[in-house]
Amino acid sequence: MQDRQTIINKIRSLKKERNAVILAHCYARDEVQDIADFVGDSLGLSQEAVDQDADVIVFCGVSFMAESAAVLSPEKMVLMPDADANCPMAAMVDVPSLREMKKKHPDAMVVCYVNTRADVKAESDICCTSANAVEVVNSLDADEIIFVPDKNLAAYVAKHTEKKIIPWNGYCPVHNQILEEDALMAMHDHPDAEMMAHPECRSQVLEEADHVFSTTGMLKYAKDSSCNDFIISTEQGIMHQLELENPEKRFYPVSRFAFCSDMKMINLEAVLRSLENMEHVVTVSEDIRLGAKRSLDRMLEVKRSR
């Protein structure tokens, strides 16, 4: 078995040889974040893939993220180090079911969270992120909005718009299992800390939070804030970047169970195999790619607020 430094050295060598760039989501394993060229949220990384002068994109996240990179950068080879790394929430919506809901609400426009597969994006009118969901919904010329797939993000948006939100019954298992009791206990244990919560959390958790932010919003606020103690209500992988960027501050996970096993599937060995064997190539058919890109492009025209 190879030691970690040997694996890292091989990854760095192959990365140069392949003219590759490694992108890691901030929920990925710590050691994978450390060898990545860029760490961020799913859409930010896909946009980074567009901007990079690379032939190969190694995407260390889950499948819908790599698909988005392939949609936005068709001229580049996108690799997923572990083909089994999938998002349970993204799997909760499919095109046939979405079409049935659209028939029931013919006057509604469809907003799909970026945490969806490419074919669902292609079936939607526009995409959104957790950072710009409210702005995206309010920018549309429609009174009814079908919002897929996250019911918790839909509920958050519904509180910040006058439009009628028709939610899909999906959710992120990691964020949905964070309870109000977890938030209250963390606040009791750390009374001087501010709580930042991701809008994929239940509404009861968001109501207890001092701030509701996307992952990128959390990273920015922690860096800019004069506060030194924070309770983090999202997947605990983000703690690594928070601590690296703010070594003098303290961060506490709202729950030790806020852990996504899919986001942790990709390890250093998988990244090395991916570069050695050029696996697993992510492809999106051209008709779906164009439809998904249309929804993403429309979203990018809307400002990002948090």
N, C-alpha and C positions, 0 to 999 in steps of 0.2 A: 504494500500500500504506500502510495506516494505521500510525503509530508506536505503540509500546506504551502510552504514557501516554494517548493518545487512546482506545485500545481500553479501557483500564482505566476511564477517565472515563465512557465510554458504558455499560460494564457496571454501574457504580455507579448511574448514572441510571436505567437500565432495571430494576435490582433494586428500587429504590424504587417505580417506576411499577407493577411487577408484584406488589409485596409478596412478593418472592422471597427465599429464603435459599440461599446457595451452600455445599455440603458437599464437602469434598475429602479423599480418602484420603491417608494419609501416604506412599504410594508415587507419588502424582501428581507432575506437573512442579512444580518449585520455584515458578514464577510463578503457577501455578494455586493452590497452597497459600497463596500470599501474598494472593490476592484472595478467598479463601474466608472465610466467616463462622465456620466450624468445620472443624478438621482432626482426623482420628482414624482408628480402625479401622472396619471395615465395619459391625459391629453397633452400635457406639457412635454412629456417624453416623445410622443408621436410627432409633435411639432419640432422637437429637437432633431428627430430622425430626418425630417425634411431639410433642416438647415445644415446638417453635417455633410462634409465632402467625403463620404465613405461608400464603399461598395456593399458592405454587409452590416446589418443591424442585428445585434444579439439582444433580444428583449427579455429581460428577467422580470417577469410579472406573471399575468395569467393571459389566457388565449385572446380575449377580446381586445386587450391592449396591443398585442402583436398584430392582430387584424387591422386595427386602426392605423398602425404604422405602415402596413402593407397598402392600405387604402390611400394614404397620403403620399407614399413614396413608392410607386409601382416600379420604378426603375432600379430599386435596390432590393437585394436579397434580405429578407427578414427571417431570422432564425429564433425558434423557441427551444431553449435547452431541455425542457421537459414538456412533451406534447400533452401530458395528462394534467397540467396545471390549468384548471378551469375556474370560472367564477360561478358559484351556485346561483347568485341572483340573476346573472345574465341568462342562465339556463331556464329561468322561470317564465320567460316570454318567448313565443315562437310566432312566425309569420302567419300561419293559418288562424291562430287564435286572435291575433291582433286584427286581422282582416274581419273577423266576425264582430269584434267590438266596434270597428269603424262602421260596419253596416248598421249597428244599433244606434250610432251617434253620427249620422251623415254630415252634420254641420260642424263637427268638432275637428280641430287640428291635432295632430299627434306630435307630442314632444317626447323624445326618447333620451333617457340618461345615457351618457357615453358608455356606461357599464352595460353594454348590450352587444350582441353579435352583429356582424356587418349586414346580414340580410334584414335584421330588424331595423337597423339604421336606414337602409334603403327603402323600407316600407313606411318610414316616418317622414314628417314634414321638416323637422329640425331636431338637432341634438342639443343637449345641454350638459353642463358639468354641475357638480355640487356648488361651485363658486358662482355660476352665472344663471342658475335655474330660474330664479325669480325674474331677472332681467329678460331672459329668453321668453318666458311665458307672457310677460307684460308687453313685449315687443310685437306680439302676433295680432293680426286682424281677425280675431275670432273670440266669441264669448264663452265657448266650451273648449276645454283642453283635455284630451286623453293623455295621461302621463304614465309612461312605462319605464322600468318595471317596479320602481321602488315606492311602496306606499308611504314609507316614512318621509322620504324627501318630498313626495307629493303633498303630504299633510303640512309640511313646513312651507312649501310654496303657497298652498291654499290660504295660509294665514297672512300672506304678503301680496295678495292679488284680489281683485274684485271678480275675476273670471271664475267660472265653474270648473273645478278640477275633478276629472273622472279618473280615479286612481286604479292602477293595476294592482293585483294582490300579490306583489313580490316584495322581497326584502333581502338585505344582507344578513345572513345568519350571525355574523360576528357582532355587528352593530345592534341588531334587533334583540340579542340576548343580554345587552346591557340594560339593567333595570334602574328604576328610580331609587330603589334601595341601595344599589351600588354607588350611585352618585351621592346620596345622603351620607352613607358611611364614609366615603372618601373625603367629603367635605368636613365631617366630624373629626376624622383623623388628621386632616391638614387644614385647619381653620384659616390660615393666612394665605392659602393658595387660591388662585383664580382657576376656574374650570373652563376649559375649551372643549366643545363637543362638536362632532361631525353631524351634519344634517341627516345622515342615514340612521341616526339613533331615534328611538321612540320619542314622541312629543313630550312625555313626562320628564325624560332626561334633559331634553333641550330647554325645558322651562326652568330647570335647576341651574343650568349653565350660565356663566357670566358672558360667554361669547360662543357664537356658532360659526364655525369656520370649516372650509375645505382643508385638506391636508396642507396644501401650499399656504393657505391663509394662517394655519396654526404656526407653521415655520416662520412666517414673516412676523406675526404678532409677537411670538416669543422673543425674537431677536430685537424688535423695536421697543418692547414694553419695559417699563422700569420695575415691574414685578419680578420677584426672584423665585416664586414657587407656583407651580402649575399642576393641576389635575388634568390628565389627558383622556378624553372619552372618545377613543377610536382604536383601531388595531395597533397593538403595542410596538410593531416594527418601527413606527415613526419616532419612537423614543431615541433610537440610535442617532438620527440626524439632529434631533433637538439637543441632545447632550453634546454632540460634536460641535455644533454651532454656538452653544451657550454653556461652556464648561463651568461657569460660575453660578449657574442657576440649577434649580432642582425640579424634577419632573416625576409625577406619580401616576401610574396607570389607574384608571377608574376601576378596572377589574383585571385580575390576572388571567381571566378566561377570554379576554379580548384578543384572540389569537386565530389567525387564518392559516389553516394547514395547507391550503392550495398555494397561497403566496409564499410559503416556506418550502415548497417542493424543489425549487431550483437551488442547487448548492454549487460549490466551486467545481466539483467533479463533473457536474452536468454542463457547466459553462465550458470547461475544457473539452469534453466530448463533442459538444456542439461545434466548436471551432475546428477540432480535428477532423470530424466527419461531415461538416457542413450540414448539420441536422438540427432541428426538424424545420424544413422550409414551410413558411406560412404563405398560402396563396388564397386569393379572393378572385372569383370569376369577374370578368370585366363589367358585365351588366350590373352585378351587385356592387362592385367597387364604385362605379359611377354614381349609383343611387346613394350609397353611403357617403361618398365624398360631397355630394350635393347637400346632404343634411349637416355634415360637419362644416362645410364652407358657410352655410347660412348662419350657423351658430357663431363662427369666428367673426362675423360682422357685428355681433352684439358684444358690448363691453363686458369685461370681467371685473366683478366688484370686490370679491373677497379672496 
